[in-house]
Structure formats: C-alpha cells, structure tokens
Amino acid sequence: MAQTNVNIRIDEDLKREFDSLCQDLGLTMTTAFTVFAKTAVRRQGIPFEIAKNVPNAETIAASRKLRQ
C-alpha cells in the first residue's frame, strides 16, 4: 500500500506530551494517528465523544456557594 505524508499543526507543549504518552504506550505518534484514522473510518465517525466542557459536581457546588 502506498504511503503519503500528512502535516498538522499542533501546540508545541501538547505535541511533547502526546509524544511522551505514545512512547509510554510503545507507539510512535504516526502509529497513534493511524490507529485513530482507521478506527474513525471503521466507525464512520470520531471514535470518542466530543462534547462541551460540562462542569463536574464539585465545580457546580463551588459555583453555587459563590453565588450565595
């Protein structure tokens, strides 16, 4: 199968953290992105939930306390 290059822009700190995570998992970033792409194609969608950042119970309680 022919290979091609894909270039993405990503925050430098995020790249460093992601690369470290991949190394801990025994993967390269290329392998991790390939796994993501294959899973997305197989599922015909993003393979994880994309949602608004909803505050947890602790944050909600702190916000209520501040309002009082």
Phi, psi and omega in degrees: 000134180291145179255152176221160178264144174233127179251131176231156174254135182212147178306137185300317179294318179298319178300315181297316180293319180293319178298318178297316178299313180302317179299317179299328180273358180078025181241161166265164176298324178300315179296318180298315178293325178294318177300315178302311183297315180296319179293318178299317180294316181297318181275347184059042178180173178293130188279026174203162182287137173246115185217163175296153178286101182266129181294147178278176184301321180296318179293318178299315179298319179295321179295318178298319181296319179295323181291333181281000000 
